[in-house]
Amino acid sequence: MKTATSTPTGFPLHSEGGWGRLLLFFISLIFSVALHAQDTDNYVVKISSGMVRGFNQEGSIAFLGIPYAQTERFMPPKTVKPWSGIRDCNKWGPQAMQRVYGRKLGEDEMSEQCTVLNVWTTDLHANKPVMVWLHGGGFDSGTSAWNPGMSLAQNDVVVVGLNHRLNILGFLDLSACSPRYKESANVGMLDVVAALQWVRDNIRQFGGDPTNVTIFGESGGGGKVGTLLCMPAAHGLFHKAIIMSGTILNVNTKSMSEELGQAVLRELGIDAAHIERINDVPYDTLYAAGQRAMAASIGTRAPGTPMMWGFGPSPDGVNLLQQPFQPGFAAISDDIPVLIGTTFNELQRLSYDRPMTEAEARDALQKTFGDDTDNYIRTFKTTYPDRTPQDWLSIDWLFRPKTIITADHIATHRPAKTFMYMFTWRSPVNQGSVHGHELKFCFNTLRHGKNELPEATAADQQLADRMSRVWAQFAHTGDPNTPGIPLWHPYTPENGEMMIFDHDCRITHNPDRALEEIIDKHCFRQLDEFRRKQAEK
């Protein structure tokens, strides 16, 4: 009697039908491999620098880590050198150099050659609106990998996310030291312009329409959107803008950035005659010198400061005409529709972890509002009658006041429409609607945010579906109105129209103008003092 032996597939060779099943298995395997090869071939796209291959990511075709520029320290970005063969784009490209904690990142994860972008689409042969995402992290840190666009792309748009130079590598102004570095103060934003030029030249190959591009960003990304609205080189490369929690004011002036650049060279012991030596300074040494130089010259920004300065964009009259949100944008962008908004709590320290009496809240508020404390409480109660004393301390004091001022200005002085929103959904983890909570809703990636939302409810998912449709609809037409939300009219200072995004989406009209005037008066005194000193110079 013969003993049956088995193949690695588990089919017995000498059992009845074993050879037949084995033959069928190999035929099936060959067919599967061929089918897979055919599918991956369908994900190959020819762009200006070569061939790229994408992959299926949760129902969308994703291309990760495509180079859009090459960089040299403190110089504007250059065109990518072409490559031969097909480049597999199935993993995140390197993020910008930045301070990281924990394990050391390899060069494929973090590099000075960080100018890469990602594309998500569902049809390579369509002509869809394009949404270009600018990540948060101020102008100091962050990565596009935080916010993948595969779900948002399923709302009939093509999504692009990008990395670019940040902090001292993106914004060290050496123009006073050498004409070679006349543009160094803004090369981080010139990277973004280069990415938009790449979109103009290549996005049709991914099913995108380069004549219908929306830029959108949150926090520092919102600041970048505002900055692009003031950059001549970006004019014509985008057609709509979404600014999410982005109105922290950048107060850098040209004289401030030049002073800081000279201070960095002093910290490094480099004189103008040997300025090229800065290219050989290790990044960690350079970053540390930048922090010391800031403290010794223009000062270091403390957390919670209602404005930013230091290593960020600086107006030079050429690449950047003015700082955004002061109160509006450069006239070159007057025809760009804007969707702008905030969350209820933003970066404010939350007070929801314990019971609080009105007297306790009043005592805590005295430090900020002084003799205006009772007026603040009275106005708060009128504005938000259903909120608690914990809310008095937990409401956003940084973004909302300047968002109203900016919206008032652009709605009055520009022909393009302005739409305003507030996100008030509350996390079951901390009971807040804090800075960045809205991202997993407009990207429709609730399952990727377990730290703030351990288990999404049906109502949560419905809100995510609505918000992602609204963001995509704005990209389509410049008007965010979609089925499932109330009729939403453009904002004016008179109507104060604002969409509240929560489980119950609703429209309000100037609900908190009086309250925000009190907050602006007391929480931006440092900004007022800075402006007074600048006016005296």
Secondary structure by P-SEA (a helix, b strand, c coil): cbbbbbccccccccccaaaaaaaaaaaaaaaaaaaaaaaaaaaccccccbbbbbbbcccbbbbcccccccccccccccccccccccccccccccccccccccccccccccccccccbbbbbcccccbbbbbbbbbcccccccccccccccccccccbbbbbbccccccccccccccccccccccccaaaaaaaaaaaaaacccccccccccbbbbbbccaaaaaaaaaaacccccccccbbbbccccccccccaaaaaaaaaaaaaaaccccccccccccccaaaaaaaaaaaaaacccccccccccccccccccccccccccccccccccccccbbbbccccccccccccccccccaaaaaaaaccccccaaaaaaaaaaaacccccaaaaaccccccaaaaaaaaaaaaccccbbbbbbbbcbbbccccccccccccccccccccccccccccccaaaaaaaaaaaaaaaaaaaccccccccccccccccccccbbbbbcccccccccccaaaaaaaaacccaaaaaaaaaaaac
